[in-house]
Amino acid sequence: MKPVKRISAIILTAIMIASLLSAASISQVSAASGDKPNPAGDYLKFTVDIKKSDPGLAYNFVTFKTINYMMEEGDKVEYDVWISMEENGWGFVDSQGIDDVTGNNFRDSGGADDNGVGIHPGQDISEYAFGQWYHRVIEIPDAFWGKEMPVFQVSTHATSDELEYTGYALYDNIVITDAKGAIKLVIFRDAADWDGKTSLGPVKDSSSTLECLTFTDEDMAGFAAAEVAKAAEEASKEASKAEADASREASREAASIEASVKQSEEEAAAAAAAAEEEGNGAAAENAPKSDEEEGSNLILIICIAGGGVLLIVVIILIAVGGKKKKAPKE
């Protein structure tokens, strides 16, 4: 499919999703169903105000429920989450006071969700949860089997160069399920599971509020618009990438053609120069001699012949003179 058609299809799909989300008949989706959650009914909003003196880490943990749950093999923590920040540390859950062997908290157990993202809030789920609902499934590590999870928390562990900013995470359908997906404990699904009691800690360079809210038609339209905007952004990125790839390929082909033409021109010029040099040499060798050149050659021959005669005369004179100088015998 061509980029333009693909982009149109993505945007059309997003608009259809928006229309469905805006419909009054949307119902709450259980976290245990495995379906994509919808923004309907009650939810928790965890807002964190970051104020740091230096770039780096700020964190905030809020305990909102005592559960005293004994964890077993096959248990999973499941929840739906939506985050406003495209960075690490937003949209996590935790529990503290489990035991001293595993770090006394849930986050340091080494567990991960079904997409392989660790459960420590220093990780990053923005790929899945930024601007959209994400259903997260975390299998409870075997180190916790037979141990009690005393409380349940929402948490952020944000790392950023920004000193002051505000972000939030939305939570819904927080449950513990067994190996078959059946719900064993409801932690939060609607306002009936919320008593408003919270305690803070640990915390660093931040303050927070945790509140139970109910989606309004305006909220639902806002989430639908966010879905459309995200789909359009992804389509734009895909189109830009395709355009950049095509431009690079065209540049490579143009450079290759230019190099080939240049090489052909250089080879033709070299061949012409060689042919011209060879032709000039042959013409010079076969050209007729002028009268001046012929006269010079004749004088040279006469000089050489005359020089030979003169040399012979000198030799004879030397021989005769030598004989006359001999003294007569006494």
C-alpha positions in Angstrom: 0.0 0.0 0.0 1.3 3.4 -0.9 2.1 5.8 2.0 -0.8 8.2 1.2 -3.3 5.4 1.1 -1.9 3.8 4.3 -2.0 7.1 6.1 -5.6 7.7 5.0 -6.6 4.2 6.3 -5.0 4.8 9.6 -6.7 8.2 10.1 -10.1 6.7 9.0 -9.7 3.9 11.5 -8.8 6.3 14.3 -11.9 8.4 13.5 -14.1 5.3 13.7 -12.5 4.5 17.1 -13.3 8.0 18.2 -16.9 7.7 17.2 -17.2 4.4 19.0 -15.6 5.8 22.1 -18.0 8.8 22.1 -21.1 6.6 21.9 -23.2 6.5 25.1 -23.4 2.8 25.0 -19.8 2.2 26.0 -19.5 -0.2 28.9 -16.8 -0.8 31.5 -14.3 -3.5 30.4 -13.0 -5.8 33.1 -9.2 -6.1 33.4 -9.6 -9.9 33.5 -11.3 -9.9 30.1 -8.1 -9.3 28.2 -9.8 -6.8 25.9 -8.6 -3.3 25.4 -10.0 -1.1 28.2 -12.3 1.8 27.5 -12.4 5.1 29.3 -15.8 4.6 31.0 -17.0 4.6 34.6 -14.8 5.4 37.6 -11.1 5.6 37.7 -8.1 6.8 39.8 -6.1 9.9 38.8 -2.6 10.1 40.2 -1.2 13.6 39.7 2.4 14.3 40.5 4.0 17.8 40.7 7.7 17.6 40.2 10.0 20.3 41.7 13.7 19.5 41.7 16.8 21.6 42.4 18.8 19.5 40.0 18.1 17.4 36.9 17.5 13.7 37.6 15.3 11.5 39.7 12.1 12.4 41.5 9.7 9.7 42.9 6.4 9.5 44.7 4.6 6.5 46.2 1.0 6.6 47.5 -0.6 3.8 49.5 -4.3 3.8 48.9 -5.5 0.3 50.1 -4.8 -2.3 52.7 -5.3 -5.8 51.2 -3.4 -8.3 53.3 -3.4 -10.8 50.3 -1.5 -14.1 50.5 0.1 -14.6 47.1 0.0 -18.0 45.4 1.5 -19.7 42.4 -0.1 -18.5 39.1 -1.3 -15.2 40.6 -1.2 -12.1 38.5 -1.6 -8.4 39.1 -3.6 -6.8 36.3 -4.6 -3.2 35.8 -5.5 -0.6 33.1 -3.3 2.5 32.9 -3.1 5.7 30.8 -0.2 8.2 31.2 0.3 11.8 30.2 4.1 11.7 30.1 6.2 10.2 27.3 9.1 9.2 29.6 10.1 6.5 32.1 8.6 6.1 35.6 4.9 6.9 35.1 2.0 4.5 35.5 3.3 1.9 37.9 2.0 0.0 41.0 3.8 -1.3 44.0 3.5 -2.8 47.5 5.8 -2.4 50.5 6.4 -4.4 53.6 6.3 -7.8 52.1 9.5 -9.3 53.5 13.2 -8.5 53.9 14.4 -11.2 51.5 13.0 -9.7 48.3 13.9 -6.0 49.2 10.8 -5.5 51.3 8.7 -4.4 48.3 7.1 -5.6 45.1 9.1 -3.4 42.7 12.5 -5.0 43.4 11.3 -8.6 42.8 12.6 -8.6 39.2 9.1 -9.3 37.8 7.9 -8.0 34.4 4.6 -7.6 32.5 3.5 -9.6 29.5 5.4 -7.3 27.2 8.7 -7.8 29.1 8.7 -4.4 30.8 9.9 -4.6 34.4 7.6 -3.7 37.3 10.1 -1.3 38.9 8.8 2.2 38.3 12.2 3.2 37.0 11.2 1.4 33.8 9.2 2.9 30.9 5.8 1.9 29.6 5.2 5.0 27.6 5.4 3.0 24.4 2.2 1.3 25.4 0.4 3.7 27.7 1.3 7.2 26.6 -2.0 8.9 25.5 -3.8 5.6 25.4 -5.2 2.9 27.7 -2.9 -0.1 28.3 -3.9 -3.3 29.9 -1.0 -4.6 32.0 -0.5 -8.2 33.2 2.2 -8.9 35.8 2.8 -12.5 36.9 3.7 -12.5 40.6 7.3 -13.9 40.9 7.8 -17.2 42.7 9.8 -15.4 45.4 6.5 -14.0 46.7 4.5 -17.2 46.7 3.3 -17.9 50.2 4.0 -14.3 51.3 1.5 -11.6 52.2 1.1 -8.4 50.2 0.0 -6.0 52.9 -0.9 -2.9 51.0 -1.3 -1.6 47.4 0.3 1.6 46.0 0.4 3.7 42.8 3.9 5.1 42.1 6.0 7.2 39.8 9.8 7.2 39.5 10.4 9.9 37.0 13.8 10.8 35.6 14.0 14.0 33.5 16.2 17.1 33.0 13.2 19.3 33.6 13.1 20.8 37.0 9.4 21.6 37.4 6.5 19.9 35.6 3.3 18.1 36.3 2.2 14.7 35.0 -0.5 12.2 35.8 -1.5 8.6 35.4 -5.0 7.1 35.3 -5.7 3.7 36.8 -8.6 1.4 36.5 -9.6 -2.3 36.8 -6.9 -3.2 39.3 -7.3 -6.8 40.3 -5.4 -10.0 41.2 -6.3 -13.0 39.1 -5.3 -16.7 39.1 -3.6 -18.7 36.4 -6.8 -19.1 34.4 -7.6 -15.4 34.6 -10.4 -15.6 37.2 -10.5 -12.6 39.5 -9.4 -13.5 43.1 -9.3 -10.0 44.6 -10.7 -6.6 43.4 -8.4 -3.8 44.4 -10.2 -1.0 42.4 -12.8 -1.1 39.7 -15.2 1.6 40.7 -16.0 4.2 43.4 -17.3 1.5 45.7 -13.7 0.2 46.1 -12.4 3.6 47.1 -12.5 5.0 50.7 -10.3 8.0 50.1 -7.7 7.1 52.6 -4.1 7.4 51.4 -0.7 7.6 52.9 2.4 9.0 51.3 5.9 7.5 51.1 8.6 7.3 50.1 8.8 10.6 48.3 11.5 12.8 46.7 11.3 16.2 45.1 7.6 15.9 44.4 4.0 16.2 45.8 1.0 14.3 44.6 -2.8 13.9 44.8 -4.8 10.7 44.3 -8.5 11.0 43.6 -11.4 8.9 42.4 -13.2 10.4 39.4 -15.9 9.4 37.0 -15.6 9.8 33.2 -17.9 12.4 31.7 -19.0 12.7 28.1 -16.4 15.4 27.8 -13.7 13.2 29.2 -14.6 10.4 26.8 -14.5 12.9 23.8 -11.1 14.0 25.0 -9.7 10.5 25.1 -11.2 9.8 21.7 -9.5 12.9 20.3 -6.2 11.8 21.9 -6.5 8.4 20.1 -7.1 10.2 16.8 -4.2 12.6 17.4 -1.9 9.7 18.3 -2.9 7.7 15.2 -2.3 10.8 13.0 1.1 11.3 14.6 2.1 7.8 13.9 0.9 8.1 10.3 2.9 11.3 9.9 6.0 9.7 11.3 5.5 6.7 8.9 5.0 9.1 5.9 8.1 11.2 6.9 10.2 8.0 7.2 9.0 6.7 3.8 9.7 10.1 2.2 13.2 10.3 3.8 14.0 6.7 2.6 12.8 7.5 -0.9 14.9 10.7 -0.9 18.0 8.9 0.2 17.5 6.2 -2.4 17.1 8.8 -5.1 20.2 10.6 -4.0 22.2 7.3 -4.1 20.9 6.5 -7.6 21.8 10.1 -8.8 25.2 9.9 -7.3 25.8 6.5 -9.0 24.7 7.8 -12.4 26.8 10.9 -12.1 29.9 8.8 -11.1 29.3 6.4 -14.1 28.9 9.4 -16.5 32.1 11.0 -15.2 34.1 7.8 -15.5 32.8 7.3 -19.1 33.9 10.9 -20.0 37.3 10.4 -18.5 37.8 7.1 -20.3 36.7 8.7 -23.6 39.1 11.7 -23.1 42.0 9.4 -22.3 41.3 7.3 -25.4 41.1 10.5 -27.6 44.4 11.8 -26.2 46.2 8.5 -26.8 44.9 8.4 -30.4 46.0 11.9 -31.1 49.5 11.3 -29.7 49.9 8.2 -31.8 48.7 9.9 -34.9 51.2 12.9 -34.4 54.2 10.5 -34.0 53.4 8.6 -37.2 52.9 11.8 -39.2 56.2 13.2 -38.1 58.1 10.1 -39.1 56.6 9.9 -42.6 56.8 13.6 -43.4 59.2 14.6 -46.5 62.4 16.5 -45.6 62.8 20.2 -46.7 65.7 21.5 -49.0 67.4 23.1 -46.0 67.4 19.8 -44.1 68.8 18.0 -47.3 71.6 20.6 -47.6 72.6 20.3 -44.0 72.9 16.6 -44.3 75.1 17.0 -47.5 77.5 19.4 -45.7 77.8 17.0 -42.8 78.7 14.1 -45.1 81.4 16.2 -46.8 82.8 17.3 -43.5 83.1 13.8 -42.3 84.8 12.7 -45.6 87.2 15.6 -45.6 88.1 15.0 -42.0 89.1 11.5 -42.9 91.5 12.6 -45.7 93.1 15.2 -43.5 93.8 12.7 -40.9 95.6 10.4 -43.4 97.8 13.3 -44.6 98.8 14.1 -41.0 99.8 10.5 -40.3 102.0 10.4 -43.4 103.8 13.6 -42.5 104.6 12.4 -39.0 106.1 9.2 -40.4 108.4 11.0 -43.0 109.7 13.5 -40.4 110.6 10.7 -38.1 112.9 9.1 -40.6 114.9 12.3 -41.4 115.8 12.8 -37.7 117.8 9.6 -37.4 121.6 10.3 -37.1 124.2 8.7 -39.5 126.2 5.8 -38.2 129.9 6.5 -37.3 
